[in-house]
Amino acid sequence: NEQLLMMLHGPPGTGKTFLIKRLRDITNFEMRITATSGVAAMSLNGTTIDHFLAKGFRKKKKTKIETVRKNVVKATLLVLDEVSMMGSKKLLDLDKTLQKVNKTTAPFGGLDVIVVGDFAQLPAEKQTPLIESMVRSTLLHTPPTELTLKTTALMSMFVKFDLEEFKRSDTCTELSSLLRRLRNSFSGRSTFTLKDVKRIGVLNNETFTRDKKFRDASFLVATRKEKD
């Protein structure tokens, strides 16, 4: 009967997304699946955390709390994927908003929460990443801010589970090795070399012209400028 606060952490290919899908498909939990990025949310048939928190567009007559209450409805479990891209302020906002929705002071309004991701991957954009707040709160001779203290206090409630065994590429040792080395490069311990990049290959105009497979392919780009 205790509230579940779980962090599922690990490198790419260790089964984090697989576990979320299994929870969704073979349990009877009333759950809401969210992610910090649209791509991750789409892959899980979920929504972005911004949409869940009613950030941006919503009907003018409805308040933020009313919209979030509608998004939560009878849910007892909230999943948040790609947690490395979550900002500290947004986490605190999520906590405070769910407390108001469920009219309780329990963390996250009493909902069970599973945060999923890999702090060695992409950090939050234009925000203080969760991992940075937690590190700052432990620095000697540096007064911690209220933001770092609140973030660290909230994150310390989560029980962390590390997935280490590569499942997606368990039949290909080369791919497993590349994934490990690429992950190290994100955390500043790069062992990923230009030679590896050349061996894998790079998509460019020459490749598109030479290889017929790409002539009718759809391309995803990050900005309107690239699209134009």
Secondary structure, 3 states (H helix, E strand, C coil): CCCCEEEEECCCCCCHHHHHHHHHHHCCCCEEEEECCHHHHHHCCCEEHHHHCCCCCCCCCCCHHHHHHHHHCCCCEEEEECHHHCEHHHHHHHHHHHHHHHCCCCHHHHCEEEEEECCCCCCCCCCCEHHHHHHHCCCCCCCCCHHHHHHHHHHCCCEEEECCCCCCCCCCHHHHHHHHHHHHHHCCCCCCCHHHHHHHCCCCHHHHHHCHHHCCCCCCCCCHHHHC
